[in-house]
Amino acid sequence: FPVTIELDEVDGYGVLRPTKYAFDTAIGYVEKIEWVLQKDFFRASVCTSTTGGISLSWSKPDKGDIELYCPETYMNNPHIYYYVKEKDEHVTLNSFNTETFITAFIHVFKHQ
């Protein structure tokens, strides 16, 4: 899928464009998850941090939310936060792999 980012580098609040590391890391997770989930995967809302990190958020009001944060450099680890509405369950995963992310995504949005 084609992805382009056309932003100024900075504004009065900080960095607007994610770093190459943050962007590539996020795209890597999204491509792997999209390949596994296919039609069950849906678009995310995206925002950058003032330091060049990137957050991708998926939400369904009746199910919950999941957020992937990819930091600006390899010096910090990506993390996942998710909320399952039915169980009122809030979880932060500071260490994860693609399989864990897929499992969390399914847990939030396929929960019966």
C-alpha positions in Angstrom: 0.0 0.0 0.0 1.4 3.4 -0.9 2.3 5.7 2.1 3.5 9.2 1.8 4.2 11.8 4.5 4.2 15.5 3.5 4.8 17.5 6.6 7.1 20.4 7.7 9.9 19.2 9.8 9.0 21.2 13.0 6.6 23.7 14.3 6.2 25.6 17.6 5.3 22.3 19.4 8.2 20.2 18.2 8.9 17.6 15.5 6.0 17.0 13.1 7.4 14.2 10.9 8.2 10.8 12.5 11.8 9.7 12.3 12.7 7.1 9.6 13.2 4.6 12.4 9.7 5.2 13.9 8.0 5.2 10.5 9.8 2.0 9.3 9.1 0.2 12.6 5.4 1.1 12.5 5.1 0.1 8.9 6.8 -3.2 9.6 4.3 -4.1 12.3 1.3 -2.9 10.2 2.4 -4.9 7.1 2.8 -8.1 9.1 -0.5 -7.7 11.0 -2.3 -6.8 7.8 -1.0 -10.0 6.1 -2.3 -12.2 9.0 -5.6 -10.4 9.7 -6.4 -9.4 6.1 -10.1 -8.2 5.9 -10.3 -8.0 9.8 -7.6 -5.3 9.9 -8.9 -1.7 9.6 -7.4 1.7 9.3 -5.7 3.4 12.2 -5.5 7.0 13.4 -2.0 8.2 13.3 -0.2 11.0 15.2 3.4 11.9 15.9 5.1 12.8 19.2 7.0 16.0 19.6 10.2 14.0 19.5 9.5 12.1 16.2 7.9 9.0 17.5 4.6 7.7 16.0 1.4 6.3 17.5 -1.1 4.3 15.6 -4.5 3.8 17.2 -7.4 1.5 16.3 -10.7 1.9 18.0 -14.2 0.5 18.0 -16.5 2.1 20.6 -18.3 -1.2 21.4 -15.1 -3.2 21.7 -12.2 -1.2 22.8 -8.9 0.4 21.7 -5.4 -0.6 20.9 -2.4 1.7 20.4 1.0 1.0 19.0 3.7 3.5 19.9 7.0 3.4 18.0 9.7 5.7 19.5 12.0 8.0 17.5 15.1 5.8 17.9 16.1 2.2 18.7 17.2 3.4 22.1 13.6 3.1 23.3 11.3 0.2 22.8 7.9 0.2 21.0 5.0 -0.5 23.3 1.3 -1.5 23.0 -1.5 -0.3 25.1 -5.0 -1.8 24.8 -8.4 -1.6 26.5 -11.1 -4.2 26.3 -14.4 -2.5 27.0 -16.5 -5.5 28.0 -14.0 -6.6 30.6 -12.8 -3.1 31.6 -9.3 -4.4 31.0 -6.4 -2.0 30.5 -3.0 -3.5 29.5 0.3 -2.0 28.6 2.9 -4.3 26.9 6.4 -2.8 27.1 7.9 -5.9 25.5 6.2 -7.6 22.6 6.7 -9.2 19.2 4.4 -9.3 16.1 2.6 -12.4 17.3 1.8 -10.7 20.7 0.5 -7.6 18.8 -1.7 -9.8 16.6 -3.0 -11.7 19.7 -3.8 -8.4 21.5 -5.6 -7.0 18.4 -7.7 -10.1 18.2 -8.3 -10.0 22.0 -9.7 -6.5 21.8 -11.7 -6.6 18.6 -12.8 -10.2 18.4 -13.6 -10.6 22.1 -16.9 -12.5 22.6 
